[in-house]
Amino acid sequence: MKTELTQSERAAYIDQLAGTIEYSVWDDDRWSIISDHALITMMEMLLEREASEPEYLAWLAAHSGMTIDEVRRLDDEERVELQLTAEAAEAAKTAEMSTWPAAPVTPVPAVGYQPLELVCADDIEDTIPTWAWGFDGHGRILNAALTLFGGRPEAGKSTTGRWFAAGWTNGTLPHVLLIEPQHANPYYDDSYAVNSASIGPYGDAITQELIPAVEKQFRGIGQGWARATYGGSTGGWEALASQVFYPEFYNGTWSPWVTLATASAPAAPPGVSGRDVASEVAREARVGL
């Protein structure tokens, strides 16, 4: 890192820095006592600010009602004044929002609702399985099963893969559409796939808009009995929440693990109160870990 300046470099640095509003009031005596290292640091900060100027101009334009070109024509002093006005307006808005009454919690409609319940394995009646594929004299994959091609060595994974590829290619296996949406938002990289006062109706957008559009484009069946959700960890919570909040839209949920006791939706910003969807999912699913 450069720590010393030649006389010509020092004069050029001072000339450029003195042209900015924050250093325009400095006199020659003050510049004479500034070290080379300090000048270099000040210049780096100036260059960094100039590099981010487009974003800064866009912010000023959005908070002032001016166009970016109009903001660009302002001098530094006018921009600072505009920035202070915008920041004061934002602070006033935040203070106002803190006095707003909490938004009412909308109860989940009970009509047509299908609560989920945990059932002891001993209470489930035995059924004869229908195998889609077998190996070494034993059934391996059930019809309509969510299957991961993995396991111990010599378990038939390679044979399974060849069978699956052949059946998928020649059409003897029914095809499926696998949708894994990316639903980042301004607060987090995941919306939790539910409607929220803090980030908006992501649940409705995914369920009622995105999925039907994909099914229409790629010839999906488009019926609730033909859909299911799956996921693990946060994805497991979202899979279960989708089934709970849209019981007629999906026909089942599969998840390796889901911890409802610690699940939570994105936090609402200051002054905004929303639904505690995590508690609702845990309550309606009759699950508590």
DOVO-418128 format. One record per residue (C-alpha): chain; z, y, x. Coordinates in Angstrom, 1 decimal. Layout:
# residues N
[lomi A,[Z,Y,X]]
...
This chain:
# residues 289
[lomi A,[0.0,0.0,0.0]]
[lomi A,[-0.9,3.4,1.3]]
[lomi A,[2.1,5.6,2.2]]
[lomi A,[0.6,8.5,4.2]]
[lomi A,[-2.1,11.0,3.6]]
[lomi A,[-4.4,13.1,5.8]]
[lomi A,[-4.2,16.9,5.3]]
[lomi A,[-7.5,16.8,3.4]]
[lomi A,[-6.4,13.9,1.2]]
[lomi A,[-3.1,15.7,0.5]]
[lomi A,[-4.9,18.9,-0.5]]
[lomi A,[-7.2,16.9,-2.8]]
[lomi A,[-4.3,15.1,-4.5]]
[lomi A,[-2.4,18.3,-5.1]]
[lomi A,[-5.5,20.0,-6.5]]
[lomi A,[-6.1,17.2,-9.0]]
[lomi A,[-2.5,16.9,-10.0]]
[lomi A,[-2.1,20.7,-10.4]]
[lomi A,[-4.8,20.6,-13.0]]
[lomi A,[-2.7,18.5,-15.4]]
[lomi A,[-0.4,20.1,-17.9]]
[lomi A,[2.8,18.5,-16.5]]
[lomi A,[2.2,19.8,-13.0]]
[lomi A,[0.4,23.1,-13.8]]
[lomi A,[3.6,25.1,-13.5]]
[lomi A,[4.5,23.9,-10.0]]
[lomi A,[4.1,26.6,-7.3]]
[lomi A,[3.1,26.2,-3.7]]
[lomi A,[6.7,26.0,-2.5]]
[lomi A,[7.4,23.0,-4.7]]
[lomi A,[4.2,21.2,-3.6]]
[lomi A,[5.0,21.8,0.0]]
[lomi A,[8.2,19.7,-0.2]]
[lomi A,[6.7,16.7,-2.0]]
[lomi A,[6.3,13.7,0.3]]
[lomi A,[3.0,11.8,0.7]]
[lomi A,[4.6,8.7,-0.9]]
[lomi A,[5.5,10.8,-4.0]]
[lomi A,[2.1,12.3,-4.2]]
[lomi A,[0.5,8.8,-4.0]]
[lomi A,[2.8,7.5,-6.8]]
[lomi A,[2.0,10.6,-9.0]]
[lomi A,[-1.7,10.0,-8.5]]
[lomi A,[-1.4,6.3,-9.4]]
[lomi A,[0.4,7.3,-12.6]]
[lomi A,[-2.3,9.8,-13.5]]
[lomi A,[-5.1,7.3,-12.9]]
[lomi A,[-3.3,4.7,-15.0]]
[lomi A,[-2.9,7.3,-17.8]]
[lomi A,[-6.6,8.2,-17.6]]
[lomi A,[-7.6,4.5,-17.8]]
[lomi A,[-5.6,4.2,-21.1]]
[lomi A,[-7.0,7.5,-22.5]]
[lomi A,[-9.4,5.9,-25.0]]
[lomi A,[-6.5,4.1,-26.7]]
[lomi A,[-4.4,7.3,-26.6]]
[lomi A,[-7.2,9.4,-28.1]]
[lomi A,[-7.7,6.8,-30.9]]
[lomi A,[-3.9,6.9,-31.6]]
[lomi A,[-3.9,10.7,-31.8]]
[lomi A,[-7.0,10.7,-34.1]]
[lomi A,[-5.5,8.1,-36.4]]
[lomi A,[-2.3,10.2,-36.8]]
[lomi A,[-3.9,13.6,-37.1]]
[lomi A,[-6.8,13.1,-39.4]]
[lomi A,[-9.2,14.3,-36.6]]
[lomi A,[-12.1,12.4,-35.1]]
[lomi A,[-11.9,11.0,-31.6]]
[lomi A,[-14.5,13.6,-30.4]]
[lomi A,[-12.4,16.4,-31.9]]
[lomi A,[-9.3,15.2,-30.1]]
[lomi A,[-11.2,14.8,-26.9]]
[lomi A,[-12.2,18.5,-26.9]]
[lomi A,[-8.5,19.5,-27.1]]
[lomi A,[-6.9,20.6,-23.8]]
[lomi A,[-3.7,18.8,-22.5]]
[lomi A,[-1.3,21.3,-24.1]]
[lomi A,[-2.9,20.9,-27.5]]
[lomi A,[-2.8,17.1,-27.2]]
[lomi A,[0.9,17.2,-26.3]]
[lomi A,[1.6,19.4,-29.3]]
[lomi A,[-0.4,17.0,-31.5]]
[lomi A,[1.4,14.0,-30.1]]
[lomi A,[4.8,15.6,-30.7]]
[lomi A,[3.8,16.4,-34.3]]
[lomi A,[2.6,12.8,-34.9]]
[lomi A,[5.8,11.2,-33.4]]
[lomi A,[8.0,13.5,-35.6]]
[lomi A,[6.0,12.4,-38.7]]
[lomi A,[6.5,8.8,-37.7]]
[lomi A,[10.3,9.3,-37.2]]
[lomi A,[10.5,11.0,-40.6]]
[lomi A,[8.6,8.2,-42.3]]
[lomi A,[10.9,5.6,-40.7]]
[lomi A,[14.0,7.5,-41.8]]
[lomi A,[12.6,7.7,-45.3]]
[lomi A,[11.8,4.0,-45.5]]
[lomi A,[15.4,3.2,-44.5]]
[lomi A,[16.6,4.7,-47.8]]
[lomi A,[14.2,2.8,-49.9]]
[lomi A,[15.7,0.2,-52.3]]
[lomi A,[15.3,-3.4,-51.3]]
[lomi A,[12.3,-5.1,-52.8]]
[lomi A,[13.2,-7.6,-55.6]]
[lomi A,[13.0,-11.3,-54.8]]
[lomi A,[10.4,-12.9,-57.0]]
[lomi A,[11.6,-16.4,-58.2]]
[lomi A,[9.2,-19.3,-57.8]]
[lomi A,[7.8,-20.3,-61.2]]
[lomi A,[9.2,-23.6,-62.4]]
[lomi A,[6.2,-24.4,-64.6]]
[lomi A,[4.2,-27.3,-63.1]]
[lomi A,[6.4,-27.4,-60.0]]
[lomi A,[6.9,-30.7,-58.2]]
[lomi A,[10.1,-30.8,-56.1]]
[lomi A,[10.1,-33.1,-53.1]]
[lomi A,[12.9,-35.5,-52.6]]
[lomi A,[14.1,-37.8,-49.8]]
[lomi A,[14.1,-41.4,-50.8]]
[lomi A,[15.9,-44.2,-49.0]]
[lomi A,[13.5,-46.8,-47.6]]
[lomi A,[15.5,-49.6,-49.3]]
[lomi A,[14.7,-48.0,-52.7]]
[lomi A,[10.9,-48.1,-52.1]]
[lomi A,[9.1,-51.0,-53.6]]
[lomi A,[6.9,-53.1,-51.3]]
[lomi A,[3.1,-52.7,-51.7]]
[lomi A,[0.4,-54.9,-50.2]]
[lomi A,[-1.4,-52.7,-47.6]]
[lomi A,[-5.2,-52.3,-47.5]]
[lomi A,[-6.4,-52.2,-44.0]]
[lomi A,[-9.3,-50.1,-42.9]]
[lomi A,[-9.4,-51.8,-39.5]]
[lomi A,[-7.6,-54.7,-37.8]]
[lomi A,[-7.3,-56.0,-34.3]]
[lomi A,[-6.2,-59.4,-32.9]]
[lomi A,[-5.6,-60.8,-36.3]]
[lomi A,[-3.3,-57.9,-37.5]]
[lomi A,[-3.9,-54.9,-39.6]]
[lomi A,[-3.9,-51.7,-37.5]]
[lomi A,[-5.0,-48.8,-39.6]]
[lomi A,[-4.3,-48.3,-43.3]]
[lomi A,[-6.9,-46.9,-45.7]]
[lomi A,[-6.3,-43.2,-46.2]]
[lomi A,[-3.9,-43.0,-43.1]]
[lomi A,[-3.6,-40.1,-40.8]]
[lomi A,[-4.2,-41.8,-37.4]]
[lomi A,[-3.8,-40.8,-33.8]]
[lomi A,[-5.7,-42.9,-31.3]]
[lomi A,[-2.8,-43.6,-28.9]]
[lomi A,[-0.3,-46.3,-27.9]]
[lomi A,[0.6,-48.8,-25.2]]
[lomi A,[-2.0,-50.4,-23.0]]
[lomi A,[-4.0,-53.3,-24.4]]
[lomi A,[-3.3,-52.2,-28.0]]
[lomi A,[-6.9,-51.9,-28.9]]
[lomi A,[-7.5,-48.2,-28.5]]
[lomi A,[-10.9,-48.6,-26.9]]
[lomi A,[-12.0,-51.1,-29.6]]
[lomi A,[-10.6,-48.7,-32.2]]
[lomi A,[-12.5,-45.8,-30.8]]
[lomi A,[-15.8,-47.7,-30.8]]
[lomi A,[-15.3,-48.9,-34.4]]
[lomi A,[-14.4,-45.4,-35.5]]
[lomi A,[-17.4,-43.8,-33.8]]
[lomi A,[-19.8,-46.4,-35.3]]
[lomi A,[-18.3,-46.1,-38.8]]
[lomi A,[-18.4,-42.3,-38.7]]
[lomi A,[-22.0,-42.2,-37.4]]
[lomi A,[-23.5,-44.8,-39.8]]
[lomi A,[-21.6,-43.4,-42.8]]
[lomi A,[-19.5,-46.4,-43.7]]
[lomi A,[-16.3,-44.3,-43.2]]
[lomi A,[-15.8,-41.4,-45.6]]
[lomi A,[-15.9,-38.1,-43.7]]
[lomi A,[-13.1,-35.5,-43.8]]
[lomi A,[-12.9,-31.7,-43.1]]
[lomi A,[-10.1,-30.8,-40.6]]
[lomi A,[-9.1,-27.1,-40.9]]
[lomi A,[-6.7,-25.6,-38.4]]
[lomi A,[-6.7,-21.8,-39.1]]
[lomi A,[-5.7,-19.2,-36.6]]
[lomi A,[-3.5,-16.7,-38.5]]
[lomi A,[-2.0,-14.2,-36.1]]
[lomi A,[-0.6,-11.0,-37.4]]
[lomi A,[0.7,-7.7,-36.0]]
[lomi A,[4.2,-9.1,-35.6]]
[lomi A,[3.6,-12.7,-34.3]]
[lomi A,[0.8,-15.1,-33.4]]
[lomi A,[1.6,-17.1,-36.6]]
[lomi A,[2.0,-16.0,-40.2]]
[lomi A,[3.9,-19.2,-41.2]]
[lomi A,[1.1,-19.7,-43.8]]
[lomi A,[3.1,-18.1,-46.7]]
[lomi A,[3.1,-14.8,-48.6]]
[lomi A,[5.5,-12.3,-47.1]]
[lomi A,[6.4,-8.7,-47.8]]
[lomi A,[6.3,-8.0,-44.1]]
[lomi A,[2.8,-9.2,-43.3]]
[lomi A,[1.0,-9.8,-46.5]]
[lomi A,[-0.4,-12.7,-48.6]]
[lomi A,[-1.4,-15.0,-45.9]]
[lomi A,[-0.5,-18.1,-48.0]]
[lomi A,[-2.8,-17.1,-50.8]]
[lomi A,[-5.5,-16.0,-48.3]]
[lomi A,[-5.5,-19.4,-46.5]]
[lomi A,[-5.1,-21.6,-49.7]]
[lomi A,[-7.1,-19.7,-52.3]]
[lomi A,[-9.8,-18.1,-50.2]]
[lomi A,[-10.3,-19.7,-46.7]]
[lomi A,[-10.1,-23.4,-47.7]]
[lomi A,[-12.3,-23.2,-50.8]]
[lomi A,[-14.9,-21.2,-48.7]]
[lomi A,[-14.9,-23.9,-46.0]]
[lomi A,[-15.2,-26.7,-48.7]]
[lomi A,[-18.1,-24.9,-50.3]]
[lomi A,[-19.9,-24.4,-47.0]]
[lomi A,[-19.5,-28.0,-45.8]]
[lomi A,[-19.7,-29.9,-49.1]]
[lomi A,[-16.0,-30.6,-49.5]]
[lomi A,[-14.7,-32.3,-52.6]]
[lomi A,[-12.7,-29.3,-53.6]]
[lomi A,[-10.0,-31.1,-55.6]]
[lomi A,[-6.3,-31.2,-55.0]]
[lomi A,[-6.2,-35.0,-54.8]]
[lomi A,[-8.6,-34.9,-51.9]]
[lomi A,[-6.5,-32.5,-49.8]]
[lomi A,[-3.4,-33.0,-47.6]]
[lomi A,[-1.5,-31.1,-44.9]]
[lomi A,[-0.1,-32.1,-41.6]]
[lomi A,[1.6,-30.5,-38.6]]
[lomi A,[4.6,-30.7,-36.2]]
[lomi A,[7.4,-28.3,-35.5]]
[lomi A,[6.3,-24.9,-36.9]]
[lomi A,[3.2,-26.6,-38.1]]
[lomi A,[5.3,-29.1,-39.9]]
[lomi A,[7.2,-26.4,-41.6]]
[lomi A,[3.9,-24.7,-42.6]]
[lomi A,[2.5,-28.0,-43.9]]
[lomi A,[5.6,-28.6,-46.1]]
[lomi A,[5.7,-25.0,-47.3]]
[lomi A,[2.0,-25.2,-48.3]]
[lomi A,[2.7,-28.3,-50.4]]
[lomi A,[5.8,-26.7,-51.9]]
[lomi A,[4.3,-23.4,-52.9]]
[lomi A,[0.9,-24.8,-53.9]]
[lomi A,[1.8,-28.3,-55.4]]
[lomi A,[-1.4,-28.7,-57.3]]
[lomi A,[-3.6,-27.7,-54.4]]
[lomi A,[-2.5,-30.5,-52.0]]
[lomi A,[-1.8,-34.2,-52.5]]
[lomi A,[0.7,-34.8,-49.7]]
[lomi A,[2.2,-33.7,-46.4]]
[lomi A,[2.5,-35.6,-43.2]]
[lomi A,[4.6,-34.3,-40.3]]
[lomi A,[6.1,-35.9,-37.1]]
[lomi A,[9.0,-33.5,-37.3]]
[lomi A,[10.1,-30.4,-39.2]]
[lomi A,[13.5,-28.7,-38.9]]
[lomi A,[14.1,-26.6,-42.0]]
[lomi A,[17.6,-25.6,-41.0]]
[lomi A,[16.3,-23.2,-38.4]]
[lomi A,[12.9,-22.3,-39.8]]
[lomi A,[12.3,-18.7,-40.6]]
[lomi A,[9.3,-16.5,-41.6]]
[lomi A,[8.3,-13.4,-39.6]]
[lomi A,[11.0,-10.7,-39.9]]
[lomi A,[10.2,-7.7,-42.2]]
[lomi A,[10.0,-4.3,-40.5]]
[lomi A,[12.8,-1.7,-40.9]]
[lomi A,[13.2,-0.7,-44.5]]
[lomi A,[11.2,-3.6,-46.0]]
[lomi A,[12.9,-6.5,-47.7]]
[lomi A,[11.0,-9.7,-48.5]]
[lomi A,[11.5,-13.2,-49.7]]
[lomi A,[13.6,-15.7,-47.6]]
[lomi A,[10.8,-18.2,-47.7]]
[lomi A,[12.5,-20.6,-45.3]]
[lomi A,[15.5,-21.0,-47.6]]
[lomi A,[13.2,-21.4,-50.6]]
[lomi A,[11.2,-24.2,-48.9]]
[lomi A,[14.4,-26.0,-47.8]]
[lomi A,[15.9,-25.7,-51.3]]
[lomi A,[12.8,-26.7,-53.2]]
[lomi A,[12.1,-29.6,-50.9]]
[lomi A,[15.7,-30.8,-51.3]]
[lomi A,[15.9,-31.2,-47.6]]
[lomi A,[18.6,-30.0,-45.2]]
[lomi A,[18.9,-31.0,-41.6]]
